[in-house]
Amino acid sequence: KDVSFIPAFYEKDDAQQCLIQLITEKGKKYEAQAILFEELTKDAAQHGFLIFMLNADGEILEEISL
């Protein structure tokens, strides 16, 4: 089952460490960015995405459905 989600992290260091492990499209640049949680949940809801709170190893700590 395909799930559309936004990976999110509690700590910037966790995001940067996990970014290396995420599957990405070749040739595209990826970087960790800070965003207000309220803005993230609003955008995710508008576009039908879940939010997965991940740790530095990419393990799901919390699944947020809107």
PDB file of N, CA, C, O and CB in Angstrom:
ATOM      1  N   LYS A   1       0.847  -1.180   0.000  1.00  0.00           N
ATOM      2  CA  LYS A   1       0.000   0.000   0.000  1.00  0.00           C
ATOM      3  C   LYS A   1       0.892   1.243   0.000  1.00  0.00           C
ATOM      4  O   LYS A   1       1.775   1.381   0.847  1.00  0.00           O
ATOM      5  CB  LYS A   1      -0.964  -0.002   1.227  1.00  0.00           C
ATOM      6  N   ASP A   2       0.661   2.129  -0.939  1.00  0.00           N
ATOM      7  CA  ASP A   2       1.422   3.376  -1.004  1.00  0.00           C
ATOM      8  C   ASP A   2       0.864   4.382  -0.008  1.00  0.00           C
ATOM      9  O   ASP A   2      -0.348   4.567   0.092  1.00  0.00           O
ATOM     10  CB  ASP A   2       1.392   3.962  -2.432  1.00  0.00           C
ATOM     11  N   VAL A   3       1.751   5.019   0.719  1.00  0.00           N
ATOM     12  CA  VAL A   3       1.379   6.035   1.698  1.00  0.00           C
ATOM     13  C   VAL A   3       2.164   7.298   1.384  1.00  0.00           C
ATOM     14  O   VAL A   3       3.389   7.261   1.263  1.00  0.00           O
ATOM     15  CB  VAL A   3       1.650   5.549   3.164  1.00  0.00           C
ATOM     16  N   SER A   4       1.463   8.407   1.252  1.00  0.00           N
ATOM     17  CA  SER A   4       2.123   9.698   1.039  1.00  0.00           C
ATOM     18  C   SER A   4       2.353  10.339   2.400  1.00  0.00           C
ATOM     19  O   SER A   4       1.410  10.589   3.150  1.00  0.00           O
ATOM     20  CB  SER A   4       1.271  10.638   0.108  1.00  0.00           C
ATOM     21  N   PHE A   5       3.624  10.601   2.709  1.00  0.00           N
ATOM     22  CA  PHE A   5       3.929  11.167   4.018  1.00  0.00           C
ATOM     23  C   PHE A   5       5.065  12.172   3.929  1.00  0.00           C
ATOM     24  O   PHE A   5       5.855  12.180   2.985  1.00  0.00           O
ATOM     25  CB  PHE A   5       4.283  10.063   5.007  1.00  0.00           C
ATOM     26  N   ILE A   6       5.114  13.010   4.943  1.00  0.00           N
ATOM     27  CA  ILE A   6       6.199  13.971   5.104  1.00  0.00           C
ATOM     28  C   ILE A   6       7.032  13.499   6.292  1.00  0.00           C
ATOM     29  O   ILE A   6       6.503  13.351   7.393  1.00  0.00           O
ATOM     30  CB  ILE A   6       5.655  15.444   5.320  1.00  0.00           C
ATOM     31  N   PRO A   7       8.331  13.260   6.084  1.00  0.00           N
ATOM     32  CA  PRO A   7       9.176  12.897   7.226  1.00  0.00           C
ATOM     33  C   PRO A   7       9.471  14.141   8.061  1.00  0.00           C
ATOM     34  O   PRO A   7       9.820  15.189   7.517  1.00  0.00           O
ATOM     35  CB  PRO A   7      10.501  12.233   6.747  1.00  0.00           C
ATOM     36  N   ALA A   8       9.333  14.027   9.363  1.00  0.00           N
ATOM     37  CA  ALA A   8       9.593  15.152  10.268  1.00  0.00           C
ATOM     38  C   ALA A   8      10.400  14.637  11.457  1.00  0.00           C
ATOM     39  O   ALA A   8      10.379  13.448  11.775  1.00  0.00           O
ATOM     40  CB  ALA A   8       8.253  15.824  10.748  1.00  0.00           C
ATOM     41  N   PHE A   9      11.102  15.545  12.096  1.00  0.00           N
ATOM     42  CA  PHE A   9      12.014  15.184  13.179  1.00  0.00           C
ATOM     43  C   PHE A   9      11.889  16.187  14.311  1.00  0.00           C
ATOM     44  O   PHE A   9      11.563  17.355  14.098  1.00  0.00           O
ATOM     45  CB  PHE A   9      13.473  15.117  12.675  1.00  0.00           C
ATOM     46  N   TYR A  10      12.153  15.710  15.515  1.00  0.00           N
ATOM     47  CA  TYR A  10      12.138  16.598  16.674  1.00  0.00           C
ATOM     48  C   TYR A  10      13.428  17.414  16.764  1.00  0.00           C
ATOM     49  O   TYR A  10      13.420  18.524  17.295  1.00  0.00           O
ATOM     50  CB  TYR A  10      11.937  15.790  17.957  1.00  0.00           C
ATOM     51  N   GLU A  11      14.529  16.875  16.253  1.00  0.00           N
ATOM     52  CA  GLU A  11      15.839  17.525  16.353  1.00  0.00           C
ATOM     53  C   GLU A  11      16.483  17.649  14.975  1.00  0.00           C
ATOM     54  O   GLU A  11      16.397  16.726  14.165  1.00  0.00           O
ATOM     55  CB  GLU A  11      16.763  16.739  17.303  1.00  0.00           C
ATOM     56  N   LYS A  12      17.124  18.776  14.708  1.00  0.00           N
ATOM     57  CA  LYS A  12      17.786  19.017  13.421  1.00  0.00           C
ATOM     58  C   LYS A  12      18.877  17.980  13.158  1.00  0.00           C
ATOM     59  O   LYS A  12      19.017  17.502  12.032  1.00  0.00           O
ATOM     60  CB  LYS A  12      18.386  20.431  13.386  1.00  0.00           C
ATOM     61  N   ASP A  13      19.643  17.634  14.179  1.00  0.00           N
ATOM     62  CA  ASP A  13      20.706  16.645  13.999  1.00  0.00           C
ATOM     63  C   ASP A  13      20.150  15.303  13.539  1.00  0.00           C
ATOM     64  O   ASP A  13      20.757  14.634  12.703  1.00  0.00           O
ATOM     65  CB  ASP A  13      21.486  16.466  15.297  1.00  0.00           C
ATOM     66  N   ASP A  14      18.997  14.904  14.080  1.00  0.00           N
ATOM     67  CA  ASP A  14      18.355  13.662  13.657  1.00  0.00           C
ATOM     68  C   ASP A  14      17.958  13.738  12.186  1.00  0.00           C
ATOM     69  O   ASP A  14      18.135  12.776  11.440  1.00  0.00           O
ATOM     70  CB  ASP A  14      17.120  13.368  14.528  1.00  0.00           C
ATOM     71  N   ALA A  15      17.427  14.876  11.776  1.00  0.00           N
ATOM     72  CA  ALA A  15      17.013  15.058  10.382  1.00  0.00           C
ATOM     73  C   ALA A  15      18.207  14.947   9.446  1.00  0.00           C
ATOM     74  O   ALA A  15      18.128  14.276   8.417  1.00  0.00           O
ATOM     75  CB  ALA A  15      16.323  16.417  10.195  1.00  0.00           C
ATOM     76  N   GLN A  16      19.298  15.590   9.790  1.00  0.00           N
ATOM     77  CA  GLN A  16      20.479  15.559   8.933  1.00  0.00           C
ATOM     78  C   GLN A  16      21.078  14.165   8.848  1.00  0.00           C
ATOM     79  O   GLN A  16      21.543  13.755   7.785  1.00  0.00           O
ATOM     80  CB  GLN A  16      21.520  16.537   9.440  1.00  0.00           C
ATOM     81  N   GLN A  17      21.074  13.438   9.949  1.00  0.00           N
ATOM     82  CA  GLN A  17      21.609  12.078   9.946  1.00  0.00           C
ATOM     83  C   GLN A  17      20.716  11.145   9.136  1.00  0.00           C
ATOM     84  O   GLN A  17      21.215  10.297   8.395  1.00  0.00           O
ATOM     85  CB  GLN A  17      21.756  11.556  11.381  1.00  0.00           C
ATOM     86  N   CYS A  18      19.422  11.292   9.270  1.00  0.00           N
ATOM     87  CA  CYS A  18      18.481  10.412   8.575  1.00  0.00           C
ATOM     88  C   CYS A  18      18.399  10.730   7.086  1.00  0.00           C
ATOM     89  O   CYS A  18      18.141   9.838   6.278  1.00  0.00           O
ATOM     90  CB  CYS A  18      17.098  10.523   9.202  1.00  0.00           C
ATOM     91  N   LEU A  19      18.611  11.972   6.719  1.00  0.00           N
ATOM     92  CA  LEU A  19      18.521  12.396   5.323  1.00  0.00           C
ATOM     93  C   LEU A  19      19.407  11.542   4.421  1.00  0.00           C
ATOM     94  O   LEU A  19      19.055  11.268   3.273  1.00  0.00           O
ATOM     95  CB  LEU A  19      18.908  13.866   5.193  1.00  0.00           C
ATOM     96  N   ILE A  20      20.530  11.133   4.933  1.00  0.00           N
ATOM     97  CA  ILE A  20      21.459  10.292   4.178  1.00  0.00           C
ATOM     98  C   ILE A  20      20.813   8.952   3.828  1.00  0.00           C
ATOM     99  O   ILE A  20      21.119   8.375   2.784  1.00  0.00           O
ATOM    100  CB  ILE A  20      22.753  10.065   4.981  1.00  0.00           C
ATOM    101  N   GLN A  21      19.925   8.452   4.684  1.00  0.00           N
ATOM    102  CA  GLN A  21      19.330   7.133   4.513  1.00  0.00           C
ATOM    103  C   GLN A  21      18.033   7.135   3.700  1.00  0.00           C
ATOM    104  O   GLN A  21      17.605   6.084   3.223  1.00  0.00           O
ATOM    105  CB  GLN A  21      19.069   6.535   5.853  1.00  0.00           C
ATOM    106  N   LEU A  22      17.406   8.301   3.538  1.00  0.00           N
ATOM    107  CA  LEU A  22      16.131   8.357   2.832  1.00  0.00           C
ATOM    108  C   LEU A  22      16.314   8.097   1.343  1.00  0.00           C
ATOM    109  O   LEU A  22      17.322   8.493   0.758  1.00  0.00           O
ATOM    110  CB  LEU A  22      15.464   9.710   3.049  1.00  0.00           C
ATOM    111  N   ILE A  23      15.344   7.437   0.735  1.00  0.00           N
ATOM    112  CA  ILE A  23      15.358   7.208  -0.705  1.00  0.00           C
ATOM    113  C   ILE A  23      15.024   8.526  -1.387  1.00  0.00           C
ATOM    114  O   ILE A  23      13.997   9.142  -1.106  1.00  0.00           O
ATOM    115  CB  ILE A  23      14.349   6.080  -1.121  1.00  0.00           C
ATOM    116  N   THR A  24      15.901   8.946  -2.282  1.00  0.00           N
ATOM    117  CA  THR A  24      15.724  10.231  -2.954  1.00  0.00           C
ATOM    118  C   THR A  24      15.838  10.055  -4.465  1.00  0.00           C
ATOM    119  O   THR A  24      16.326   9.033  -4.947  1.00  0.00           O
ATOM    120  CB  THR A  24      16.761  11.256  -2.452  1.00  0.00           C
ATOM    121  N   GLU A  25      15.384  11.058  -5.200  1.00  0.00           N
ATOM    122  CA  GLU A  25      15.491  11.037  -6.650  1.00  0.00           C
ATOM    123  C   GLU A  25      16.887  11.484  -7.059  1.00  0.00           C
ATOM    124  O   GLU A  25      17.411  12.474  -6.547  1.00  0.00           O
ATOM    125  CB  GLU A  25      14.414  11.936  -7.297  1.00  0.00           C
ATOM    126  N   LYS A  26      17.473  10.750  -7.978  1.00  0.00           N
ATOM    127  CA  LYS A  26      18.824  11.059  -8.445  1.00  0.00           C
ATOM    128  C   LYS A  26      18.863  12.447  -9.081  1.00  0.00           C
ATOM    129  O   LYS A  26      17.981  12.814  -9.857  1.00  0.00           O
ATOM    130  CB  LYS A  26      19.306   9.995  -9.453  1.00  0.00           C
ATOM    131  N   GLY A  27      19.893  13.204  -8.740  1.00  0.00           N
ATOM    132  CA  GLY A  27      20.081  14.520  -9.330  1.00  0.00           C
ATOM    133  C   GLY A  27      19.385  15.659  -8.602  1.00  0.00           C
ATOM    134  O   GLY A  27      19.600  16.823  -8.939  1.00  0.00           O
ATOM    135  N   LYS A  28      18.554  15.347  -7.609  1.00  0.00           N
ATOM    136  CA  LYS A  28      17.877  16.392  -6.840  1.00  0.00           C
ATOM    137  C   LYS A  28      18.626  16.643  -5.542  1.00  0.00           C
ATOM    138  O   LYS A  28      19.220  15.733  -4.963  1.00  0.00           O
ATOM    139  CB  LYS A  28      16.409  16.000  -6.549  1.00  0.00           C
ATOM    140  N   LYS A  29      18.590  17.891  -5.094  1.00  0.00           N
ATOM    141  CA  LYS A  29      19.249  18.276  -3.843  1.00  0.00           C
ATOM    142  C   LYS A  29      18.226  18.255  -2.708  1.00  0.00           C
ATOM    143  O   LYS A  29      17.106  18.741  -2.864  1.00  0.00           O
ATOM    144  CB  LYS A  29      19.905  19.688  -3.968  1.00  0.00           C
ATOM    145  N   TYR A  30      18.611  17.699  -1.584  1.00  0.00           N
ATOM    146  CA  TYR A  30      17.749  17.627  -0.410  1.00  0.00           C
ATOM    147  C   TYR A  30      18.466  18.242   0.777  1.00  0.00           C
ATOM    148  O   TYR A  30      19.683  18.111   0.911  1.00  0.00           O
ATOM    149  CB  TYR A  30      17.342  16.167  -0.106  1.00  0.00           C
ATOM    150  N   GLU A  31      17.710  18.916   1.643  1.00  0.00           N
ATOM    151  CA  GLU A  31      18.282  19.490   2.856  1.00  0.00           C
ATOM    152  C   GLU A  31      17.218  19.546   3.941  1.00  0.00           C
ATOM    153  O   GLU A  31      16.025  19.640   3.655  1.00  0.00           O
ATOM    154  CB  GLU A  31      18.858  20.899   2.584  1.00  0.00           C
ATOM    155  N   ALA A  32      17.666  19.487   5.184  1.00  0.00           N
ATOM    156  CA  ALA A  32      16.759  19.599   6.327  1.00  0.00           C
ATOM    157  C   ALA A  32      16.431  21.069   6.547  1.00  0.00           C
ATOM    158  O   ALA A  32      17.315  21.924   6.512  1.00  0.00           O
ATOM    159  CB  ALA A  32      17.386  18.970   7.613  1.00  0.00           C
ATOM    160  N   GLN A  33      15.154  21.354   6.774  1.00  0.00           N
ATOM    161  CA  GLN A  33      14.722  22.727   7.024  1.00  0.00           C
ATOM    162  C   GLN A  33      13.753  22.756   8.201  1.00  0.00           C
ATOM    163  O   GLN A  33      12.966  21.832   8.404  1.00  0.00           O
ATOM    164  CB  GLN A  33      14.064  23.334   5.761  1.00  0.00           C
ATOM    165  N   ALA A  34      13.830  23.829   8.962  1.00  0.00           N
ATOM    166  CA  ALA A  34      12.908  24.022  10.086  1.00  0.00           C
ATOM    167  C   ALA A  34      11.599  24.605   9.570  1.00  0.00           C
ATOM    168  O   ALA A  34      11.588  25.410   8.639  1.00  0.00           O
ATOM    169  CB  ALA A  34      13.531  24.951  11.170  1.00  0.00           C
ATOM    170  N   ILE A  35      10.495  24.190  10.187  1.00  0.00           N
ATOM    171  CA  ILE A  35       9.175  24.714   9.847  1.00  0.00           C
ATOM    172  C   ILE A  35       8.322  24.664  11.113  1.00  0.00           C
ATOM    173  O   ILE A  35       8.483  23.766  11.939  1.00  0.00           O
ATOM    174  CB  ILE A  35       8.510  23.897   8.671  1.00  0.00           C
ATOM    175  N   LEU A  36       7.435  25.610  11.259  1.00  0.00           N
ATOM    176  CA  LEU A  36       6.511  25.576  12.393  1.00  0.00           C
ATOM    177  C   LEU A  36       5.587  24.376  12.241  1.00  0.00           C
ATOM    178  O   LEU A  36       5.081  24.112  11.150  1.00  0.00           O
ATOM    179  CB  LEU A  36       5.689  26.897  12.492  1.00  0.00           C
ATOM    180  N   PHE A  37       5.369  23.655  13.322  1.00  0.00           N
ATOM    181  CA  PHE A  37       4.554  22.442  13.266  1.00  0.00           C
ATOM    182  C   PHE A  37       3.148  22.741  12.756  1.00  0.00           C
ATOM    183  O   PHE A  37       2.580  21.946  12.008  1.00  0.00           O
ATOM    184  CB  PHE A  37       4.482  21.787  14.646  1.00  0.00           C
ATOM    185  N   GLU A  38       2.588  23.871  13.151  1.00  0.00           N
ATOM    186  CA  GLU A  38       1.240  24.240  12.715  1.00  0.00           C
ATOM    187  C   GLU A  38       1.179  24.410  11.194  1.00  0.00           C
ATOM    188  O   GLU A  38       0.194  24.020  10.566  1.00  0.00           O
ATOM    189  CB  GLU A  38       0.790  25.536  13.410  1.00  0.00           C
ATOM    190  N   GLU A  39       2.221  24.989  10.605  1.00  0.00           N
ATOM    191  CA  GLU A  39       2.267  25.151   9.152  1.00  0.00           C
ATOM    192  C   GLU A  39       2.408  23.800   8.461  1.00  0.00           C
ATOM    193  O   GLU A  39       1.785  23.554   7.428  1.00  0.00           O
ATOM    194  CB  GLU A  39       3.426  26.074   8.750  1.00  0.00           C
ATOM    195  N   LEU A  40       3.224  22.935   9.032  1.00  0.00           N
ATOM    196  CA  LEU A  40       3.430  21.609   8.459  1.00  0.00           C
ATOM    197  C   LEU A  40       2.132  20.809   8.454  1.00  0.00           C
ATOM    198  O   LEU A  40       1.790  20.192   7.445  1.00  0.00           O
ATOM    199  CB  LEU A  40       4.512  20.854   9.236  1.00  0.00           C
ATOM    200  N   THR A  41       1.407  20.815   9.569  1.00  0.00           N
ATOM    201  CA  THR A  41       0.158  20.054   9.634  1.00  0.00           C
ATOM    202  C   THR A  41      -0.893  20.623   8.690  1.00  0.00           C
ATOM    203  O   THR A  41      -1.656  19.869   8.087  1.00  0.00           O
ATOM    204  CB  THR A  41      -0.379  20.040  11.061  1.00  0.00           C
ATOM    205  N   LYS A  42      -0.939  21.937   8.558  1.00  0.00           N
ATOM    206  CA  LYS A  42      -1.892  22.574   7.642  1.00  0.00           C
ATOM    207  C   LYS A  42      -1.607  22.167   6.201  1.00  0.00           C
ATOM    208  O   LYS A  42      -2.518  21.763   5.477  1.00  0.00           O
ATOM    209  CB  LYS A  42      -1.836  24.109   7.781  1.00  0.00           C
ATOM    210  N   ASP A  43      -0.353  22.270   5.783  1.00  0.00           N
ATOM    211  CA  ASP A  43       0.019  21.903   4.416  1.00  0.00           C
ATOM    212  C   ASP A  43      -0.190  20.414   4.159  1.00  0.00           C
ATOM    213  O   ASP A  43      -0.664  20.029   3.091  1.00  0.00           O
ATOM    214  CB  ASP A  43       1.476  22.278   4.145  1.00  0.00           C
ATOM    215  N   ALA A  44       0.159  19.582   5.125  1.00  0.00           N
ATOM    216  CA  ALA A  44      -0.020  18.141   4.972  1.00  0.00           C
ATOM    217  C   ALA A  44      -1.496  17.797   4.796  1.00  0.00           C
ATOM    218  O   ALA A  44      -1.845  16.990   3.934  1.00  0.00           O
ATOM    219  CB  ALA A  44       0.560  17.394   6.184  1.00  0.00           C
ATOM    220  N   ALA A  45      -2.354  18.395   5.597  1.00  0.00           N
ATOM    221  CA  ALA A  45      -3.794  18.137   5.501  1.00  0.00           C
ATOM    222  C   ALA A  45      -4.353  18.590   4.159  1.00  0.00           C
ATOM    223  O   ALA A  45      -5.167  17.888   3.559  1.00  0.00           O
ATOM    224  CB  ALA A  45      -4.536  18.839   6.636  1.00  0.00           C
ATOM    225  N   GLN A  46      -3.929  19.746   3.687  1.00  0.00           N
ATOM    226  CA  GLN A  46      -4.430  20.277   2.415  1.00  0.00           C
ATOM    227  C   GLN A  46      -4.052  19.397   1.233  1.00  0.00           C
ATOM    228  O   GLN A  46      -4.772  19.356   0.235  1.00  0.00           O
ATOM    229  CB  GLN A  46      -3.899  21.679   2.193  1.00  0.00           C
ATOM    230  N   HIS A  47      -2.936  18.696   1.337  1.00  0.00           N
ATOM    231  CA  HIS A  47      -2.450  17.909   0.208  1.00  0.00           C
ATOM    232  C   HIS A  47      -2.568  16.398   0.425  1.00  0.00           C
ATOM    233  O   HIS A  47      -2.060  15.618  -0.379  1.00  0.00           O
ATOM    234  CB  HIS A  47      -1.018  18.263  -0.068  1.00  0.00           C
ATOM    235  N   GLY A  48      -3.229  15.985   1.496  1.00  0.00           N
ATOM    236  CA  GLY A  48      -3.493  14.570   1.729  1.00  0.00           C
ATOM    237  C   GLY A  48      -2.289  13.750   2.180  1.00  0.00           C
ATOM    238  O   GLY A  48      -2.202  12.560   1.878  1.00  0.00           O
ATOM    239  N   PHE A  49      -1.367  14.372   2.892  1.00  0.00           N
ATOM    240  CA  PHE A  49      -0.189  13.672   3.391  1.00  0.00           C
ATOM    241  C   PHE A  49      -0.338  13.361   4.876  1.00  0.00           C
ATOM    242  O   PHE A  49      -1.000  14.095   5.609  1.00  0.00           O
ATOM    243  CB  PHE A  49       1.075  14.504   3.145  1.00  0.00           C
ATOM    244  N   LEU A  50       0.278  12.275   5.308  1.00  0.00           N
ATOM    245  CA  LEU A  50       0.468  11.992   6.722  1.00  0.00           C
ATOM    246  C   LEU A  50       1.795  12.615   7.131  1.00  0.00           C
ATOM    247  O   LEU A  50       2.595  12.990   6.273  1.00  0.00           O
ATOM    248  CB  LEU A  50       0.440  10.447   7.016  1.00  0.00           C
ATOM    249  N   ILE A  51       2.031  12.726   8.414  1.00  0.00           N
ATOM    250  CA  ILE A  51       3.329  13.162   8.921  1.00  0.00           C
ATOM    251  C   ILE A  51       3.876  12.018   9.767  1.00  0.00           C
ATOM    252  O   ILE A  51       3.212  11.542  10.688  1.00  0.00           O
ATOM    253  CB  ILE A  51       3.218  14.506   9.754  1.00  0.00           C
ATOM    254  N   PHE A  52       5.086  11.584   9.449  1.00  0.00           N
ATOM    255  CA  PHE A  52       5.763  10.573  10.250  1.00  0.00           C
ATOM    256  C   PHE A  52       6.895  11.256  11.001  1.00  0.00           C
ATOM    257  O   PHE A  52       7.810  11.808  10.390  1.00  0.00           O
ATOM    258  CB  PHE A  52       6.296   9.397   9.362  1.00  0.00           C
ATOM    259  N   MET A  53       6.833  11.217  12.317  1.00  0.00           N
ATOM    260  CA  MET A  53       7.933  11.702  13.148  1.00  0.00           C
ATOM    261  C   MET A  53       8.954  10.569  13.214  1.00  0.00           C
ATOM    262  O   MET A  53       8.646   9.465  13.663  1.00  0.00           O
ATOM    263  CB  MET A  53       7.439  12.138  14.600  1.00  0.00           C
ATOM    264  N   LEU A  54      10.174  10.858  12.760  1.00  0.00           N
ATOM    265  CA  LEU A  54      11.214   9.840  12.670  1.00  0.00           C
ATOM    266  C   LEU A  54      12.367  10.151  13.610  1.00  0.00           C
ATOM    267  O   LEU A  54      12.561  11.294  14.025  1.00  0.00           O
ATOM    268  CB  LEU A  54      11.722   9.723  11.239  1.00  0.00           C
ATOM    269  N   ASN A  55      13.129   9.110  13.938  1.00  0.00           N
ATOM    270  CA  ASN A  55      14.369   9.334  14.675  1.00  0.00           C
ATOM    271  C   ASN A  55      15.523   9.362  13.674  1.00  0.00           C
ATOM    272  O   ASN A  55      15.297   9.278  12.467  1.00  0.00           O
ATOM    273  CB  ASN A  55      14.591   8.227  15.764  1.00  0.00           C
ATOM    274  N   ALA A  56      16.739   9.476  14.158  1.00  0.00           N
ATOM    275  CA  ALA A  56      17.909   9.595  13.288  1.00  0.00           C
ATOM    276  C   ALA A  56      18.128   8.358  12.422  1.00  0.00           C
ATOM    277  O   ALA A  56      18.770   8.440  11.375  1.00  0.00           O
ATOM    278  CB  ALA A  56      19.141   9.851  14.120  1.00  0.00           C
ATOM    279  N   ASP A  57      17.599   7.213  12.852  1.00  0.00           N
ATOM    280  CA  ASP A  57      17.739   5.975  12.088  1.00  0.00           C
ATOM    281  C   ASP A  57      16.594   5.759  11.101  1.00  0.00           C
ATOM    282  O   ASP A  57      16.568   4.753  10.392  1.00  0.00           O
ATOM    283  CB  ASP A  57      17.822   4.799  13.031  1.00  0.00           C
ATOM    284  N   GLY A  58      15.655   6.691  11.052  1.00  0.00           N
ATOM    285  CA  GLY A  58      14.529   6.575  10.132  1.00  0.00           C
ATOM    286  C   GLY A  58      13.377   5.743  10.661  1.00  0.00           C
ATOM    287  O   GLY A  58      12.450   5.427   9.915  1.00  0.00           O
ATOM    288  N   GLU A  59      13.418   5.385  11.927  1.00  0.00           N
ATOM    289  CA  GLU A  59      12.332   4.614  12.531  1.00  0.00           C
ATOM    290  C   GLU A  59      11.185   5.553  12.888  1.00  0.00           C
ATOM    291  O   GLU A  59      11.405   6.665  13.368  1.00  0.00           O
ATOM    292  CB  GLU A  59      12.826   3.848  13.791  1.00  0.00           C
ATOM    293  N   ILE A  60       9.966   5.096  12.649  1.00  0.00           N
ATOM    294  CA  ILE A  60       8.787   5.914  12.933  1.00  0.00           C
ATOM    295  C   ILE A  60       8.539   5.940  14.439  1.00  0.00           C
ATOM    296  O   ILE A  60       8.332   4.903  15.069  1.00  0.00           O
ATOM    297  CB  ILE A  60       7.538   5.369  12.180  1.00  0.00           C
ATOM    298  N   LEU A  61       8.564   7.145  14.999  1.00  0.00           N
ATOM    299  CA  LEU A  61       8.269   7.333  16.419  1.00  0.00           C
ATOM    300  C   LEU A  61       6.792   7.614  16.632  1.00  0.00           C
ATOM    301  O   LEU A  61       6.204   7.215  17.637  1.00  0.00           O
ATOM    302  CB  LEU A  61       9.108   8.473  16.996  1.00  0.00           C
ATOM    303  N   GLU A  62       6.202   8.310  15.664  1.00  0.00           N
ATOM    304  CA  GLU A  62       4.799   8.720  15.772  1.00  0.00           C
ATOM    305  C   GLU A  62       4.247   8.944  14.368  1.00  0.00           C
ATOM    306  O   GLU A  62       4.922   9.511  13.509  1.00  0.00           O
ATOM    307  CB  GLU A  62       4.650  10.015  16.643  1.00  0.00           C
ATOM    308  N   GLU A  63       3.013   8.494  14.142  1.00  0.00           N
ATOM    309  CA  GLU A  63       2.323   8.727  12.877  1.00  0.00           C
ATOM    310  C   GLU A  63       1.198   9.718  13.136  1.00  0.00           C
ATOM    311  O   GLU A  63       0.333   9.479  13.978  1.00  0.00           O
ATOM    312  CB  GLU A  63       1.773   7.391  12.265  1.00  0.00           C
ATOM    313  N   ILE A  64       1.215  10.829  12.410  1.00  0.00           N
ATOM    314  CA  ILE A  64       0.214  11.872  12.609  1.00  0.00           C
ATOM    315  C   ILE A  64      -0.669  11.927  11.375  1.00  0.00           C
ATOM    316  O   ILE A  64      -0.216  12.298  10.292  1.00  0.00           O
ATOM    317  CB  ILE A  64       0.880  13.257  12.885  1.00  0.00           C
ATOM    318  N   SER A  65      -1.933  11.556  11.543  1.00  0.00           N
ATOM    319  CA  SER A  65      -2.887  11.639  10.436  1.00  0.00           C
ATOM    320  C   SER A  65      -3.822  12.805  10.706  1.00  0.00           C
ATOM    321  O   SER A  65      -4.240  13.036  11.840  1.00  0.00           O
ATOM    322  CB  SER A  65      -3.687  10.303  10.263  1.00  0.00           C
ATOM    323  N   LEU A  66      -4.140  13.529   9.650  1.00  0.00           N
ATOM    324  CA  LEU A  66      -4.919  14.754   9.811  1.00  0.00           C
ATOM    325  C   LEU A  66      -6.272  14.630   9.146  1.00  0.00           C
ATOM    326  O   LEU A  66      -7.066  15.570   9.180  1.00  0.00           O
ATOM    327  CB  LEU A  66      -4.166  15.946   9.241  1.00  0.00           C
TER     328      LEU A  66
END
